[in-house]
Amino acid sequence: MVQFTDFSSNGRATGVLADTGYAMPAIEYMWTKYSDQLIAAARTYTGFATYERATENVLKTRVAVCFYCIFYYIHQYPTQAALGGHRFGDHRITKTAFHAQVTPLMYTLAAIVNEIHYDDRLHRDNHGTGFLAKRVTTILDGAPIYVKEPCDKPLA
């Protein structure tokens, strides 16, 4: 099991929350659900070529650090200069590593995350109030998600 407290700014669960904006159970849930797919994807990225001969545990740890860095980046939104050389516990993410390892994993995570269920928009508690109550339903997400384009080009 990956210990995300090892990557946090203070070595505790409060550091995970401060760094990523998510409580430890949320980060662990996401890691448990998506880690196998992220590790498999990392094997195909040139940024992880140096880990080709590494043990499974070494690759898993590096992917976990990059996973943690994704949420750190989204929450803190540091400049590339500030992020370059940032340490997550004993692990360092350079500007080059960010572009070669973290960014591709970020795109992969955005493509595989499946936490928003389209039918939830119809739930009775998921509506506006007043005159909007019967007219507007919305789900907002801060991650990059694909929006389907209508087949009818004038509507696009």
RACORBEL-V549692 format. One record per helix or strand of 3 or more residues. SS is the DSSP state (hx for helix, st for strand). FROM is the first residue (numbers start at 1). TO is the last residue. If there is no record, write none. Layout:
BEGIN
SS | FROM | TO
SS | FROM | TO
END
This chain:
BEGIN
hx | 4 | 6
hx | 13 | 20
hx | 24 | 42
hx | 46 | 51
hx | 56 | 76
hx | 80 | 83
st | 86 | 88
st | 91 | 93
hx | 95 | 112
hx | 118 | 122
hx | 130 | 132
hx | 153 | 155
END
